[in-house]
Amino acid sequence: MSRLVLAASLLLGACASAPPAPEADGDLRGAYVAEHDIQLYGGEAVGWETTSVTDVLEVAPRGDSLDVYALLVATNAHLCEFDLTLGPEADGAWQAATDWGCRLRLVAGPDTIRLEDPDNVCRRRLCGARAVIDGAQFPRPPVDTVGALRVSR
């Protein structure tokens, strides 16, 4: 059934003047987490230590857009944190368009959601010195779909 919906949305999308919201990704609402290890510097006495951290991505549909909140943790606990609204793109991805040049993209695959910031424009304003957005991935499905999401408040 989902293939039929996807095929219909692609056919209708080809006839529309503006890109439609991707039907296949209509189930993106939820909170996603990605656990990984980072290095923390504890000073000369301790040196570098490995610790586990959790990145968070929250997605809430709003009309033909997605409200997206993310908190990403990198080396020495440098952070990226943002709350942006993304619109649909013709290729099925979602993209933010800010007045300061950030073109953050969210690409949803069957098993993962990936964030893209290939020119690091978004990173320069949204992240600490050693943190990056480009390439952050979150496994699907979400860990929570009905809880109180930060972006839906």
VEXKE-719040 format. One record per residue: residue in three letters; x, y, z of N, C-alpha, C in turn. Coordinates in steps of 0.001 Angstrom, whole numbers, padded with zeros to 6 digits, always signed. Example, Ala and Ser with C-alpha at 12.3 -4.5 7.8 and 13.67 -1.06 7.14 Angstrom:
ALA+013190-005690+007800+012300-004500+007800+013200-003300+007800 SER+012850-002250+007080+013670-001060+007140+012900+000030+007870 
END
This chain:
MET+000817-001194+000000+000000+000000+000000+000861+001258+000000 SER+001965+001242+000785+002815+002438+000838+003480+002697-000513 ARG+003742+001630-001297+004321+001838-002630+003313+002524-003533 LEU+002031+002166-003387+000987+002795-004170+000872+004274-003809 VAL+000919+004589-002521+000859+005981-002073+002069+006746-002590 LEU+003262+006146-002529+004477+006790-003018+004388+007044-004516 ALA+003933+006045-005283+003810+006210-006729+002806+007303-007060 ALA+001690+007339-006350+000683+008374-006584+001225+009751-006244 SER+001972+009858-005159+002514+011167-004774+003552+011639-005784 LEU+004350+010724-006329+005338+011109-007335+004657+011571-008616 LEU+003594+010892-009010+002857+011267-010205+002201+012625-010023 LEU+001545+012834-008900+000905+014116-008625+001938+015215-008467 GLY+003071+014897-007874+004130+015885-007674+004695+016382-008991 ALA+004754+015518-009977+005281+015929-011275+004366+016938-011953 CYS+003079+016925-011612+002111+017831-012213+001987+019138-011447 ALA+002487+019202-010232+002322+020394-009398+003403+021416-009714 SER+003094+022692-009463+004080+023735-009718+005097+023850-008591 ALA+004699+023571-007352+005612+023603-006206+005806+022178-005716 PRO+006971+021862-005138+007190+020493-004687+006227+020136-003557 PRO+005619+018961-003623+004699+018548-002575+005460+018049-001357 ALA+004779+018021-000223+005365+017393+000957+005499+015909+000650 PRO+006660+015301+000857+006857+013886+000504+005930+012974+001300 GLU+005031+012317+000589+004057+011429+001229+004723+010264+001944 ALA+005799+009742+001359+006451+008571+001941+007054+008887+003303 ASP+007328+010161+003586+007938+010536+004849+006934+011136+005814 GLY+005651+010927+005567+004628+011480+006429+004671+010928+007839 ASP+005432+009868+008046+005532+009236+009361+006779+009673+010116 LEU+007318+010831+009820+008556+011278+010463+008357+011796+011879 ARG+007125+012134+012285+006885+012671+013623+007505+011766+014680 GLY+008268+012385+015571+008801+011613+016676+010142+012116+017159 ALA+010620+011450+018186+011929+011731+018768+012871+010592+018395 TYR+014019+010950+017863+015026+009992+017434+016283+010189+018274 VAL+016984+009119+018547+018230+009217+019304+019319+008410+018603 ALA+020549+008893+018754+021715+008191+018219+022790+008221+019296 GLU+023149+007048+019796+024186+006949+020819+025543+006747+020147 HIS+026559+007410+020682+027908+007254+020147+028906+007689+021208 ASP+030164+007408+020961+031227+007784+021897+031910+009056+021437 ILE+032341+009865+022401+033139+011060+022122+034348+011052+023047 GLN+035306+011912+022748+036481+012100+023589+036306+013374+024417 LEU+036589+013277+025711+036560+014417+026623+037942+014587+027228 TYR+038408+015821+027275+039707+016090+027879+039508+016450+029342 GLY+040110+015680+030229+039952+015882+031661+041120+016596+032318 GLY+041956+017250+031538+043123+017932+032085+044351+017057+032014 GLU+045488+017615+032411+046760+016890+032310+046785+015631+033157 ALA+046158+015665+034314+046173+014504+035207+045369+013338+034649 VAL+044320+013653+033908+043415+012610+033398+043663+012322+031924 GLY+043895+013362+031151+044059+013191+029708+042712+013031+029026 TRP+042741+012392+027882+041520+012173+027104+040819+010908+027575 GLU+039513+010999+027726+038682+009856+028115+037558+009689+027105 THR+037128+008467+026946+035994+008175+026072+034731+008104+026920 THR+033675+008749+026435+032399+008691+027130+031271+008549+026110 SER+030199+007891+026507+029042+007705+025631+028095+008886+025763 VAL+027573+009343+024627+026619+010450+024593+025453+010077+023689 THR+024400+010873+023748+023213+010632+022939+022830+011900+022200 ASP+022797+011840+020875+022267+012924+020058+020753+012775+019999 VAL+020052+013900+019887+018590+013891+019861+018106+014665+018644 LEU+017103+014123+017971+016436+014787+016852+014939+014654+017078 GLU+014232+015774+017062+012775+015762+017190+012168+016363+015941 VAL+011140+015706+015415+010496+016137+014186+008992+016212+014428 ALA+008400+017361+014072+006951+017531+014199+006424+018185+012928 PRO+005560+017470+012180+004967+018083+010990+004096+019281+011376 ARG+004144+020313+010537+003283+021487+010723+002861+021940+009333 GLY+001655+021558+008936+001191+021849+007578+002067+021132+006573 ASP+002605+021884+005610+003497+021312+004600+004967+021408+005002 SER+005237+021697+006270+006605+021860+006766+006900+020865+007874 LEU+008163+020822+008269+008579+020057+009441+009270+021009+010406 ASP+008862+020984+011660+009610+021676+012703+010613+020676+013240 VAL+011879+021073+013277+012956+020158+013645+013800+020775+014750 TYR+013995+020011+015812+014901+020393+016888+015989+019331+016950 ALA+017243+019742+017121+018332+018775+017269+019333+019254+018302 LEU+019880+018298+019013+020994+018524+019935+022023+017453+019621 LEU+023177+017884+019100+024239+016976+018693+025458+017220+019567 VAL+026091+016143+020034+027236+016242+020940+028481+015729+020219 ALA+029568+016515+020296+030817+016151+019615+031978+016179+020603 THR+033185+016041+020080+034404+016007+020880+034434+017101+021933 ASN+034853+016709+023133+034975+017600+024279+033650+018282+024636 ALA+032557+017616+024288+031185+018061+024575+030822+019365+023877 HIS+031436+019645+022738+030990+020770+021918+029648+020383+021318 LEU+028731+021338+021232+027353+021040+020849+026931+021761+019579 CYS+025969+021157+018903+025155+021825+017896+023731+021747+018442 GLU+023043+022864+018441+021655+022860+018883+020884+023816+017994 PHE+019749+023346+017482+018952+024212+016623+017497+023793+016621 ASP+016667+024746+016256+015227+024598+016136+014860+025320+014840 LEU+014641+024564+013759+014401+025147+012443+013143+024568+011811 THR+012578+025297+010868+011460+024808+010069+011995+024471+008687 LEU+011672+023263+008220+012152+022783+006932+010966+022601+005994 GLY+011190+022946+004730+010166+022755+003707+010539+021624+002777 PRO+009554+021100+002045+009821+019978+001143+010618+020396-000082 GLU+011461+019493-000534+012246+019674-001749+011739+018690-002810 ALA+012000+018978-004054+011532+018139-005159+012104+016726-005091 ASP+013302+016564-004495+013927+015241-004438+013462+014413-003243 GLY+012492+014913-002484+011966+014161-001345+012612+014516-000021 ALA+013682+015292-000055+014321+015739+001187+013574+016955+001725 TRP+013982+017393+002892+013433+018600+003519+014584+019565+003732 GLN+014337+020874+003542+015429+021837+003635+014982+023103+004350 ALA+015891+023607+005198+015694+024911+005824+016303+025965+004918 ALA+015683+027115+004859+016218+028233+004095+016195+029454+005006 THR+017355+029805+005553+017424+030936+006471+017902+032183+005738 ASP+017692+033338+006346+018157+034587+005746+019671+034759+005899 TRP+020344+033873+006623+021800+033957+006785+022534+032847+006038 GLY+021836+032168+005126+022505+031254+004212+022509+029785+004579 CYS+021972+029411+005718+021915+027996+006112+020914+027265+005228 ARG+021345+026162+004666+020488+025316+003833+020519+023884+004362 LEU+020265+023735+005642+020265+022420+006277+019248+021517+005600 ARG+019662+020279+005323+018757+019301+004707+018559+018108+005625 LEU+017350+017578+005625+017004+016344+006318+016609+015352+005242 VAL+017316+014217+005200+017061+013180+004208+016624+011928+004948 ALA+015397+011497+004685+014837+010333+005368+014905+009114+004464 GLY+015621+008106+004925+015673+006834+004231+014829+005817+004989 PRO+014761+004603+004507+013940+003598+005179+014450+003226+006573 ASP+015771+003333+006787+016348+002913+008067+016971+004042+008874 THR+017246+005183+008230+017904+006278+008930+017370+007633+008464 ILE+017594+008627+009304+017414+010028+008937+018796+010653+009011 ARG+019177+011368+007959+020507+011972+007880+020371+013491+007752 LEU+021226+014216+008457+021282+015665+008338+022451+016049+007448 GLU+022228+017021+006563+023271+017457+005643+023502+018964+005755 ASP+024745+019332+005846+025203+020729+005865+026561+020747+005162 PRO+026585+020430+003846+027857+020183+003157+028818+021368+003127 ASP+028325+022591+003172+029206+023758+003145+029484+024306+004543 ASN+028954+023654+005561+029138+024051+006967+028653+025462+007288 VAL+027747+026002+006497+027191+027329+006782+026349+027276+008047 CYS+025529+026259+008187+024684+026121+009377+025552+025899+010613 ARG+026575+025075+010477+027478+024748+011577+028100+025998+012192 ARG+028495+026926+011345+029188+028121+011839+028356+028917+012835 ARG+027047+028861+012708+026186+029621+013597+025546+028754+014678 LEU+025393+027468+014426+024614+026609+015312+025440+025663+016169 CYS+026767+025655+015985+027596+024659+016658+028793+025278+017370 GLY+029288+024539+018355+030543+024881+019000+031707+024520+018100 ALA+032914+024824+018534+034115+024732+017709+034349+023358+017088 ARG+034115+022288+017801+034436+020951+017281+033207+020135+016900 ALA+032067+020766+016852+030831+020056+016520+030461+020284+015063 VAL+029813+019299+014461+029354+019397+013076+027951+018819+012958 ILE+027252+019294+011941+025906+018794+011642+025970+017765+010518 ASP+026737+018084+009472+026768+017269+008267+027117+015818+008581 GLY+026245+014921+008160+026493+013499+008351+025874+012900+009601 ALA+025282+013726+010470+024619+013165+011657+023492+012249+011195 GLN+023422+011050+011801+022416+010076+011407+021675+009557+012624 PHE+020399+009256+012403+019532+008737+013452+018792+007520+012921 PRO+018835+006410+013657+018114+005225+013199+016607+005423+013297 ARG+015908+004817+012347+014449+004788+012375+014023+003415+012843 PRO+012896+003266+013463+011856+004257+013746+012212+005107+014957 PRO+011393+006152+015217+011652+006999+016381+011466+006228+017679 VAL+012102+006721+018745+011945+006088+020049+010659+006523+020728 ASP+010080+007643+020286+008846+008151+020862+008078+008886+019774 THR+006803+008564+019644+005976+009240+018640+004799+009973+019255 VAL+004519+009747+020510+003337+010364+021120+003650+011281+022286 GLY+004895+011296+022743+005272+012133+023875+005256+013609+023532 ALA+005449+014435+024528+005479+015890+024335+006820+016273+023725 LEU+006825+016528+022436+008047+016902+021748+008307+018383+021940 ARG+009553+018744+022071+009949+020151+022234+009453+020998+021071 VAL+009558+020489+019835+009203+021278+018657+007708+021432+018464 SER+006893+020635+019123+005449+020751+018927+004777+021610+019989 ARG+005575+022262+020830+004999+023128+021870+004658+024481+021330 
END
